[in-house]
Amino acid sequence: MASGSLLWKPAGFSMLAYERALANLAIWTGYGNTIKLVAGGIVLNLTMTIVAAYVLSRRLVLWNKLLMQFIVVTMFFNAGLIPFYLVVKGMGLMNTLGALLLPFAIHTFHLIILRTAFLSLPAELEESAQIDGANHLTLLLHIVLPLSLPVISVIVLYTAADKWNMWFIPSVFIQERTLYPLQLVLREILLNNATDNISYGAGVGEAAKIGETIKYATIVICTVPVLVIYPFLQKYFVKSALVGAIKG
């Protein structure tokens, strides 16, 4: 308990902390912004990553290995936060969700995983389809993607978790409180007094007593969607890890 006393059995069951946490309109606004961020991130990242991985997995593409070397280098070296900030500001993306989406349209790690999965597919399947007149779009949509669904599911999960947990980049580029994603709202609640900006309908003394509990309830509220979705996609992690380990 907040008082520091030790209890040998639960003092009782109450949903009051969750009711008070859910009464904070900032949490619902953050949920809406985060859902938009996750949905937009999945669509943008998956589209760009699939197209790039397909091109780089073609064995006859000019300078294929050289391009991959340049891409891998970006995992170890970057220009830093200040040039990144200036580029985003120069593009007019400040205080927009685009600042959280466009600069992260392709994640290098996801690209390597997906390219490895595409390379692991039997070349005979593509050759037989090309003999029947299939073009690259047909190959991608009807052969490559259906056979790579487990790995794509992992990429979706990685991207969704990354966007859901994003807080540092929004804290740099987002100043409008109405555009705060959920994690930024959660950070603000944890750093500030949990009773701030929340209409409790109760006295200050009561609000002070449950202030810490409301913080913990808010953490649970922000985590529940990930805990619900994760078990359904967990089985795909093993297959994607094996694909990456067998063929690089």
GULO-152261 format. One record per atom (N, C-alpha, C): x, z, y. Coordinates in steps of 0.1 Angstrom, whole numbers, plus 5000, padded with zeros to 4 digits. Layout:
BEGIN
XZY
...
***
This chain:
BEGIN
500850004988
500050005000
500950005012
500349965024
501049965036
501550105040
500850205036
501150345040
502350395032
502750325022
503950365014
503650455002
502350495000
501950574989
501950504976
502050574965
502050514952
500750534945
500050434940
498850444932
499050404918
498450484909
498650464894
497550374889
496450344897
495450254893
494850184906
494250064905
493749994917
492750084924
492950074938
491950154946
490650094947
490549964943
489249894943
489449744945
488349674945
488449524946
487649484959
488349404967
487749354979
488249214983
487349134988
487649004992
487748995007
487849115014
487749115028
488949045035
490149055029
491248985034
491148835034
490548785023
490348635022
489248595032
488248675034
487148645044
487748635058
488648735061
489148735074
490148615076
490948585065
491848475066
491148345068
490048325060
489348195061
488548185074
488348295081
487748295094
488648235105
489848215102
490848165112
490648005112
490147955123
489847805123
491147725123
492247785126
493547715126
493947685111
493547765102
493847735088
493047605083
491747595087
491047475084
491547355090
491947365103
492547255110
493847215103
494647315099
495847285092
495647215079
494647265072
494247195059
493947045061
493147025071
492746885074
493946795077
494846845086
496046775089
496946755077
497046855069
497946845057
497346745047
496046745045
495446655036
495746505041
495546485054
495946355060
497346325057
498246415059
499646395057
500046365043
499446435034
499646415019
499146275015
497946245019
497346115015
498146005021
498446015034
499145905040
500545895035
501146005032
502546005026
502545945012
501545975004
501545914990
501345764991
500445714999
500145575000
501345505005
501945555017
503045485023
504345495014
504645615009
505845635001
505845554988
504645554982
504545494969
504645344970
503945284981
503945144983
505345094986
506045164995
507445114999
508445134988
508245254981
509245284970
509045184958
507845154955
507545064944
508144924947
507844874959
508344744963
509844734963
510544844969
511944844970
512544854956
512044944947
512544964934
512444844925
511344764927
511144644919
512144544923
512444524936
513444424941
514744464936
515144594937
516444634933
516644644918
515544634910
515644634896
515744494890
515644394898
515744254893
517244224891
517644184880
519044164876
519644044883
518943954888
519443834895
519443844910
519043954916
518943974930
520343974936
520643894947
521943884953
522344024959
523544064956
524144184962
523344314957
522844304945
522044414940
522844554940
523944544934
524744664932
525244714946
525644624954
526144664968
525044734976
523844684975
522744744982
522444884977
522544904963
522345034958
523445134962
524645084964
525645174968
525445224983
524945124991
524645165005
523445275005
522445254996
521345344995
521745484990
522645484980
523045614975
523845684985
524645614994
525445685004
524545765014
523345715016
522445785025
522045925020
522245955007
521946085002
522946185006
524146145010
525246235013
525546235027
525246135035
525646125049
524346095057
524246155069
523146125078
523646145092
522946095102
523446105116
523146245122
522246325116
522046455121
520646455128
520346585132
518946605138
518846545152
519846555160
519646505174
519446355175
520246275168
519946125168
518646095162
518246175152
516946155145
515846185155
515946285163
514946325173
514846215183
516046165188
516046065199
515345935194
515645905181
514945775176
513445795175
513045905170
511545935169
510945935182
511545995192
511046005206
511045865212
512045785210
512145655215
511045555210
510645585197
509545505191
508145555196
508145655204
506845705209
505945775198
506645835188
505945905177
505746055179
506246105191
506146255193
504646295193
504346405187
503046465187
502046375179
502546305169
501646225161
502046245146
501146225137
501446235123
502446125118
502546015126
503445915123
504845965123
505146065131
506546115131
506846185118
505846225111
506046295098
505946195086
505546065089
505345975078
506345855079
506445785090
507245665091
508745685088
509345795094
510845815091
511145845076
510045885069
510245925055
509545835045
509445705049
508645615041
509245595027
510545605026
511245585013
512245705011
512045775000
512945884997
513945824987
515245844990
516245774981
516245824967
516045954965
515946004951
514745944944
513645934950
512445874943
512745724940
513445654949
513745514947
514645504935
515645584934
516545574922
515745604909
514945704909
514145734897
513245614893
512545554902
511645444899
512445324895
513545294902
514345184898
514845194884
515245314881
515745344867
514645314857
513445364860
512345344851
512045194849
512045114860
511844974859
512944904851
514144944853
515244884845
515144924830
514545024827
514445064813
513344984805
512544914812
511544834805
512244714798
511644674787
512244554779
512244424787
513344364788
513444234796
512644124790
512444134776
511644034769
510244024774
509644134778
508244134783
508144054795
509044074804
509043994817
509343844815
510243824806
510643684803
509443604797
508743674788
507643604781
506443584791
506343674801
505243664811
505643544821
506943534824
507343434833
507243294826
507443284813
507243164806
505743114807
504843214807
503443184808
502943164822
503943164832
503643124845
503343244855
503643364851
503443484859
504543484870
504043514882
505043534893
505343684895
506143714905
506643854906
505543954909
504543904917
503343994920
502644024907
502443924899
501743954886
502544034877
503844014876
504744104868
504644244872
504644264886
504644404891
503344474888
502244404890
500944474889
500444484875
500744394867
500144384853
501044424842
502344434845
503344474834
504144594838
504844584849
505744694853
505044824857
504044814865
503344934870
502645004858
501844934850
501145004839
502045074829
503245014827
504245074818
504945194824
504845204837
505645304845
504745414850
503545424846
502645524851
503045664850
503745714839
504145854839
505245884850
506145784852
507145814863
506545804877
505545714878
504845704891
504045834894
503545884883
502846014885
503746124890
504946124885
505946224890
506246194905
506446074908
506746044922
505646084931
504346064927
503246114934
503246264936
503646334925
503646484926
504746524935
505946464934
507046494943
506746474958
506046364960
505746324974
504646424979
503646454971
502646544976
503146684978
504046734970
504646864972
505546864984
506246754986
507146744998
506246755011
505246675011
504346665023
503546795025
503146855014
502346985015
503247095020
504547105017
505347205021
506147185034
505847065040
506647035052
506247125064
507347185069
507047265081
508147255092
509447225087
510547215097
510347095106
510146975100
510046855108
508846865117
507646915112
506546925122
506847025133
507647125131
508047215141
508847155152
509547045148
510446975158
509646875166
508746795159
508146685165
506646705170
506046815165
504646845168
504546965178
504046945189
503747055199
502247085200
501446995197
499947015198
499547095187
498947215190
498447305179
497347245170
496647155176
495547085168
496146995157
497446955158
498046875149
498946945139
498947075140
499847155131
499347135116
500347105107
499947105093
499847255088
499347265076
499047395071
500247495070
501347435066
502547525065
503047575078
502847495089
503247545102
502247655107
501047635104
500047745107
500447865099
500747855086
501147975078
502348035084
503347955088
504548015094
504248095107
503348035115
502948105127
502248245124
501448245114
500748365110
501748465105
502648425097
503648525091
504548575102
504948495111
505948545121
505248625132
504048595135
503248675145
502448775139
501748855147
500848955142
499648885135
499348925123
498248855116
496848875123
496748965132
495548985139
495348895151
496448825155
496348745167
495448615164
494648575174
493948455174
492848455162
492548565157
491548575146
490348665151
489148615150
488048695154
487548775142
487848905142
487548985130
486149045131
485649065143
484349135144
484449285140
485649345141
485949475137
486849545147
487049675146
487849745156
489349705153
490149745164
491649715163
492249795151
491749915149
492350005139
492149945125
490949895122
490649825109
491449705107
491549625118
492349495117
493849525115
494349635120
495749665118
495949705104
495049775098
495149825084
495249705074
494549605077
494449485067
495349375072
496049395082
496849275088
497849225078
498649305071
499549255061
498849195049
497749245045
496949195034
496449055037
496049035050
495648895054
496748795053
497948835056
499148745055
499248705041
499148795031
499348765017
498148675012
496948705017
495848625014
495948475019
496548465031
496748335037
497748255028
498848325023
499748255015
499148205002
498248284996
497548244984
496648124987
495948124998
495048015002
495847885003
497047895009
497847775011
498447724998
498547804988
499247774975
498247724964
497047764965
496047734954
495947584951
495847494960
495747354956
496847304948
498147344951
499247304943
499247364929
498847494928
498747554915
497747494906
496647444912
495547374905
495947244899
496647164908
497047024904
498247014895
499247104898
500547094891
500447084876
499647174869
499647174854
499247034848
498346964855
497946834850
499046724850
500046744858
501146644859
502446694854
502446824849
503746884845
504346804833
503546754824
504046694812
504846564815
504646504827
505346384830
506746414835
507046534838
508446564843
509446544832
509146574820
510046564809
510446414807
509446324807
509646184805
510546124816
510146164829
510946114840
512446154839
512646284835
513946334834
514746264824
514146234812
514746154802
515146014806
514245954813
514445814818
515745814827
515845914836
516945924845
518245954838
518146024827
519346064820
519845954811
518945874805
519345764796
520045654803
519445604814
519945484820
519945504835
521145494841
521245524855
521345394863
***
